[in-house]
Amino acid sequence: MIDALDHRLAACATAQTRTFWERYLRGAVPFRGVPMAGVRRAVHSWWNDDGPADLAVPAQKALALALFEGRYCEDKLAGTLVLQEILLGHLNDEDIDAFGRLFERACIADWNTSDWFCVKVLGPLVARDVPRRHRVDLITAWKCAPTVWQRRSANVAFVNLARRGDANFPGFTALMLDTCAATVCHEERFAQTGVGWLLRELAEADCEAVTAFTRAHLARMSREAVRYVTERMPHDQRRALLDAHTRARGRSMRREVAMHVTPTDASPSGPSIE
């Protein structure tokens, strides 16, 4: 069945589309050269005509997950579309463990695949049954995962819910801030931008809490992350946080330098930095 989808996708691919997307993503994941609309058409035709629709639901889920093992972006996107557009109503808490294994096995290992999966599958899965706190807890637990992509997903999965804040359920805002407090400790660009993206949306519900969190963590946040957080804030508030970030990062760098100065370096001629 996967071979049948492979043939359908290959028939839709063009060199022009492949070149565009590989340049856009800077080689993060290889492309066949099929636009989103083409992937969607191929997936639904394949599902209805080549046998997947006749399988039992557990086998359908296994087939969708197997698509993420494909080499190309479109293969992984096909798996995402199957989970979102065909199987979403059958997904439950038990499937979240299987989703976590996709990250552990590097089947999801780039920002494009990760973000599509978060926005198309994880977010809708949570939103379908809000206020089921347990399901949210299963995903926010990924904040301590070993890979940057799974940690990022602990934030990005909630971007479309964040602007509702505690209207999702009491304590939602505090839970998101707690998750950000763990993921912001990692310096990787995509860990940082995942935090920034979530906080930007959360500020729509509770700007005061987001501002306080940002001020408390400025020394750990990248400039890009702070720009995301403050993107929709009033100009004066945005400027104040960006200026505070400059000062906080400066103090942090001076502390790092001081940690590398040995007692014998503290001489009139100046320290020697390792």
Secondary structure as the mmCIF struct_conf table of DSSP 4:
data_model
#
loop_
_struct_conf.conf_type_id
_struct_conf.id
_struct_conf.beg_label_comp_id
_struct_conf.beg_label_asym_id
_struct_conf.beg_label_seq_id
_struct_conf.end_label_comp_id
_struct_conf.end_label_asym_id
_struct_conf.end_label_seq_id
HELX_RH_AL_P HELX_RH_AL_P1 ILE A 2 CYS A 12
HELX_RH_AL_P HELX_RH_AL_P2 ALA A 15 TYR A 24
TURN_TY1_P TURN_TY1_P1 LEU A 25 GLY A 27
BEND BEND1 ALA A 28 VAL A 29
HELX_RH_AL_P HELX_RH_AL_P3 MET A 36 ASP A 49
BEND BEND2 ASP A 50 GLY A 51
HELX_RH_3T_P HELX_RH_3T_P1 PRO A 52 ASP A 54
BEND BEND3 LEU A 55 LEU A 55
HELX_RH_AL_P HELX_RH_AL_P4 VAL A 57 LEU A 67
TURN_TY1_P TURN_TY1_P2 PHE A 68 GLU A 69
BEND BEND4 GLY A 70 TYR A 72
HELX_RH_AL_P HELX_RH_AL_P5 CYS A 73 LEU A 81
HELX_RH_PI_P HELX_RH_PI_P1 VAL A 82 ILE A 86
BEND BEND5 LEU A 87 LEU A 87
HELX_RH_3T_P HELX_RH_3T_P2 LEU A 88 HIS A 90
HELX_RH_AL_P HELX_RH_AL_P6 ASP A 93 GLU A 104
TURN_TY1_P TURN_TY1_P3 ARG A 105 ALA A 106
BEND BEND6 CYS A 107 ILE A 108
BEND BEND7 ASP A 110 ASP A 110
HELX_RH_AL_P HELX_RH_AL_P7 TRP A 111 PHE A 117
HELX_RH_PI_P HELX_RH_PI_P2 CYS A 118 LEU A 122
HELX_RH_AL_P HELX_RH_AL_P8 GLY A 123 ARG A 128
TURN_TY1_P TURN_TY1_P4 ASP A 129 PRO A 131
HELX_RH_AL_P HELX_RH_AL_P9 ARG A 133 THR A 140
HELX_RH_3T_P HELX_RH_3T_P3 ALA A 141 CYS A 144
BEND BEND8 PRO A 146 THR A 147
HELX_RH_AL_P HELX_RH_AL_P10 VAL A 148 VAL A 156
TURN_TY1_P TURN_TY1_P5 ALA A 157 PHE A 158
HELX_RH_AL_P HELX_RH_AL_P11 VAL A 159 ALA A 162
TURN_TY1_P TURN_TY1_P6 ARG A 163 ARG A 164
HELX_RH_3T_P HELX_RH_3T_P4 GLY A 165 ALA A 167
BEND BEND9 ASN A 168 PHE A 169
TURN_TY1_P TURN_TY1_P7 PRO A 170 GLY A 171
HELX_RH_AL_P HELX_RH_AL_P12 PHE A 172 THR A 183
TURN_TY1_P TURN_TY1_P8 VAL A 184 CYS A 185
HELX_RH_AL_P HELX_RH_AL_P13 ARG A 189 LEU A 202
TURN_TY1_P TURN_TY1_P9 ALA A 203 ALA A 205
HELX_RH_AL_P HELX_RH_AL_P14 CYS A 207 ALA A 216
TURN_TY1_P TURN_TY1_P10 HIS A 217 HIS A 217
HELX_RH_3T_P HELX_RH_3T_P5 LEU A 218 ARG A 220
BEND BEND10 MET A 221 MET A 221
HELX_RH_AL_P HELX_RH_AL_P15 ARG A 223 THR A 230
TURN_TY1_P TURN_TY1_P11 GLU A 231 ARG A 232
BEND BEND11 MET A 233 MET A 233
HELX_RH_AL_P HELX_RH_AL_P16 HIS A 235 MET A 259
TURN_TY1_P TURN_TY1_P12 HIS A 260 HIS A 260
HELX_RH_3T_P HELX_RH_3T_P6 PRO A 263 ASP A 265
BEND BEND12 SER A 267 SER A 267
TURN_TY1_P TURN_TY1_P13 PRO A 268 SER A 269
#
